């Protein structure tokens, strides 16, 4: 009975410690072009600069802005980021599956590298702006790989 009570007590006491775990997040964005003939630009982007979103946030009450400071949107641009070149999905005759496989190998390499650095792949979010018909011929796939790591 005492052992069970001790186990329950220790379990309850450990809940706040688990709930207070802090994580750091990192986003790697993969942009893959579907522009034919190699005209697009496909890249994998990883920022090296941290920004404080609060400095660029305004609050609205009663239809009026409440500025948080004199920060210009151009101050949000980062200069330090890694850019990994990827291949475009389309070639002159359609989807190039060798390019798809090559991009998969590069993206896997990035994921494996980050995992060895202690990051965990937490979420994947993707979107597409695809070819809108005969006169468009353009589009991108965008995938955000969201990693987390205990602080």
N, C-alpha and C positions, 0 to 999 in steps of 0.2 A: 504494500500500500504506500509506504514511504517512498519507494522507488518511482512508482507511478506519479505521485504528487510532485516529486523532484523533476521528473521529465516534463510534466505539464508546466511547472513553474519556469523551468529553463526555456521551454518553447515560447511561452508568453513573453518572457523578458527579451528574447532575441528578435521578436517582431519589429520593435522600433529600430534596431540596428539594421535590419534588412530594408526597411522602408526608407531609411535615410541614405542609402547608397547613392553616391553621386556619379554621374557619367559625363564624359566629354563626347561630343559628337563630331563626326567628319562626314562631309558629303563629297562624293566623286560623281561627276556628271559625264555621261557618255552621250555624245551627239553623233548620230550616224545619218549621213546624207543619202537621199534617194534621187539625187539629180543625175541624169544619164551622162555618159561619156567622161566620167571622172571629173566633172566640173564642180562638184560639191566639195565641201570641206568637212570631213569627219574627224572628231577629236574626242579625247578623254581629258577632262579638266579636273585638277585637284588644287584648291586654293591653299596658299601658305600664309595667308593673312587673316587674322581674326578681326571682326568688326562688332561694334556694339549697336544692335538694332534699335535700342532705345534712343540713340542720338538722331535717328532718322525717322522717328515716329512722332506723329502729332495726334492729339486727341480732339475729337469733335463733340461739342455739346451745344445744343440749340442751334445747330447749323453753322457754328463758328469754329475755326481752328484755334487750338491752344498749342502754340509752338513749344517745343522742348529745347530750342536753341537756334542758333544761326547756322546750322549745318546745311550745306548745299548738297544736292543729290550727287554731284560729281565727286564729292568726298567719299562716296560709297564705292568708288571704283578701286579695285585692288591691282597692284602691280606685280605682286609675287604669287605666281601660280605655276604649276607644272602642266604642260600641254603635250599629250601623247598623240601622235598622228595615227589615225586609223584609216582604213580603206573604205571607199564608198560602196554601197550595196549594189549600185547599178553599173553596168558596163555599157558598151554600145548596143548590145542586143538583149539586155534585160538584167535580171538579178544574177550577180556573180557569186556563186556559192563558195568559191575559194576565198573571196574577200570576206564573206560572212564567217567562215571558219578561222581565218586569220585574225579578225577582230575578236572572236571568242577567245582565241589563245592569248591575245594581249590583255583583254579584260580579266581573264582568269589569272594571268600573271600578276596584275595589280591587286586583285582580291587576295591571292595567296601571300603576296608581300605584306599587305596590311595586316593580315591575320597573324603572320609571324612577328609583327610588331606589337601584337597585343590587342588589335582591334577585332570586334565581332561584327559581322554583317547583320544589322538589325532589321532593316527595311529595304525594299526595292520598290520604286515608283516609276512608272513609265507613261509616256504619252506619245502621240504621233500627230504630225500635220502631214497628211498624205497627199498624193497626187490628186488634184481636183478635176481631172479630165484632160481632154485632148490638148487644150491650150495652156495647161499649167506646167506639167513636167518637172515639178519641184516638190520637195517635202523633206522632212526630217523625222527620225525617231530619236526621242530623248529619254534617257534612263538615269534616274538618280539612285545611286547606291549609298545608303545611309549606314554608317558604321558607328559603333559606340565602344567606349573603353572606360573602365572604372578609373576615377581620378585618384 
